[in-house]
């Protein structure tokens, strides 16, 4: 097999997808590969998240508002940072915050959230590439169970299906940056070097528009 050549510097990369898809792990590896700053949404820092999974109705609003304030501050820091650094990798898209708000808040709470969003959110930096990871609900549920976070133990297939459907609608309409839609059901970007190299090759090909990548087993694809 020919020696792998790292693709050109892609710029500001955002990795997105539903809970359990592996976006944070992939974002970490991409940041390491391109030797760049890593920006994580920091779900573990949200003190309301455990309450949300136990009692979604009563904890949804403070959970969502904490994430909103947190992401606004992160985006501000990103905008004010060293603009000469050519690559940044993040595991969240600012616009995604509304997706969760629409799924978890009741009508009155959503009105309050939207007022705060309009007041707080400045135009975020435009990514040079968004990688949207997809997988079936049963795959996501298995991965959530495997990582063993106590506060995620109550996540069920119905909630994940709502989330998957919300992401599908969101990215069906998304046009804010070049988009690479990846079937992540069977790929292992962390432990399988061939899987990761195949993804990097796809990243290097995306310059604009919408692209799809469905990784095949390397014994069939090569």
URHU-V709291 format. One record per residue. N is the residue number from 1. RES is the residue in one small letter. SS is DSSP state (helix for helix, strand for strand, loop for the rest). NEAR is the number of other C-alpha atoms within 12 Angstrom. Layout:
N	RES	SS	NEAR
N	RES	SS	NEAR
This chain:
1	x	loop	7
2	x	loop	6
3	x	loop	7
4	x	loop	14
5	x	loop	14
6	x	loop	20
7	x	loop	20
8	x	loop	18
9	x	loop	28
10	x	loop	33
11	x	loop	33
12	x	strand	37
13	x	strand	42
14	x	strand	44
15	x	strand	43
16	x	strand	42
17	x	loop	44
18	x	loop	39
19	x	loop	37
20	x	loop	36
21	x	loop	41
22	x	loop	37
23	x	helix	38
24	x	helix	31
25	x	helix	27
26	x	helix	37
27	x	helix	39
28	x	helix	27
29	x	helix	30
30	x	helix	38
31	x	helix	29
32	x	helix	17
33	x	helix	25
34	x	loop	25
35	x	loop	18
36	x	loop	25
37	x	strand	29
38	x	strand	31
39	x	strand	33
40	x	loop	31
41	x	loop	32
42	x	loop	20
43	x	helix	24
44	x	helix	18
45	x	helix	15
46	x	loop	24
47	x	loop	21
48	x	loop	24
49	x	helix	30
50	x	helix	25
51	x	helix	22
52	x	helix	26
53	x	helix	24
54	x	helix	19
55	x	loop	19
56	x	helix	24
57	x	helix	19
58	x	helix	20
59	x	helix	24
60	x	helix	31
61	x	helix	33
62	x	helix	28
63	x	helix	33
64	x	helix	40
65	x	helix	32
66	x	helix	29
67	x	helix	34
68	x	helix	38
69	x	helix	24
70	x	helix	29
71	x	helix	35
72	x	helix	30
73	x	helix	21
74	x	helix	28
75	x	helix	30
76	x	helix	20
77	x	helix	18
78	x	helix	30
79	x	helix	21
80	x	helix	14
81	x	loop	17
82	x	loop	13
83	x	loop	15
84	x	loop	14
85	x	loop	20
86	x	loop	21
87	x	loop	31
88	x	strand	40
89	x	strand	41
90	x	strand	41
91	x	loop	40
92	x	loop	42
93	x	loop	42
94	x	loop	38
95	x	loop	32
96	x	helix	35
97	x	helix	33
98	x	helix	30
99	x	helix	30
100	x	helix	34
101	x	helix	33
102	x	helix	27
103	x	helix	28
104	x	helix	31
105	x	loop	28
106	x	loop	21
107	x	helix	15
108	x	helix	14
109	x	helix	24
110	x	helix	25
111	x	helix	17
112	x	helix	20
113	x	helix	33
114	x	helix	25
115	x	helix	16
116	x	helix	23
117	x	helix	28
118	x	helix	16
119	x	helix	14
120	x	helix	21
121	x	loop	25
122	x	loop	22
123	x	loop	19
124	x	loop	25
125	x	loop	29
126	x	loop	24
127	x	loop	35
128	x	loop	30
129	x	strand	37
130	x	strand	43
131	x	strand	45
132	x	strand	41
133	x	strand	42
134	x	strand	37
135	x	loop	33
136	x	loop	27
137	x	helix	28
138	x	helix	23
139	x	helix	26
140	x	helix	34
141	x	helix	31
142	x	helix	24
143	x	helix	27
144	x	helix	26
145	x	helix	21
146	x	helix	16
147	x	helix	18
148	x	loop	15
149	x	loop	18
150	x	helix	17
151	x	helix	22
152	x	helix	28
153	x	loop	20
154	x	loop	23
155	x	loop	32
156	x	loop	22
157	x	helix	22
158	x	helix	15
159	x	helix	24
160	x	helix	31
161	x	helix	24
162	x	helix	23
163	x	helix	33
164	x	helix	33
165	x	helix	23
166	x	helix	25
167	x	helix	33
168	x	helix	24
169	x	helix	14
170	x	helix	26
171	x	helix	31
172	x	helix	15
173	x	helix	13
174	x	loop	22
175	x	loop	19
176	x	loop	25
177	x	loop	29
178	x	loop	30
179	x	strand	33
180	x	strand	38
181	x	strand	33
182	x	strand	34
183	x	strand	27
184	x	loop	37
185	x	loop	28
186	x	loop	23
187	x	loop	30
188	x	loop	25
189	x	loop	30
190	x	loop	23
191	x	loop	13
192	x	loop	15
193	x	helix	16
194	x	helix	24
195	x	helix	30
196	x	helix	27
197	x	helix	28
198	x	helix	29
199	x	helix	36
200	x	helix	31
201	x	helix	22
202	x	helix	28
203	x	helix	36
204	x	helix	24
205	x	helix	24
206	x	loop	29
207	x	loop	21
208	x	loop	19
209	x	loop	18
210	x	strand	26
211	x	strand	24
212	x	strand	23
213	x	strand	27
214	x	strand	23
215	x	loop	30
216	x	loop	20
217	x	loop	16
218	x	helix	18
219	x	helix	9
220	x	helix	7
221	x	helix	11
222	x	loop	12
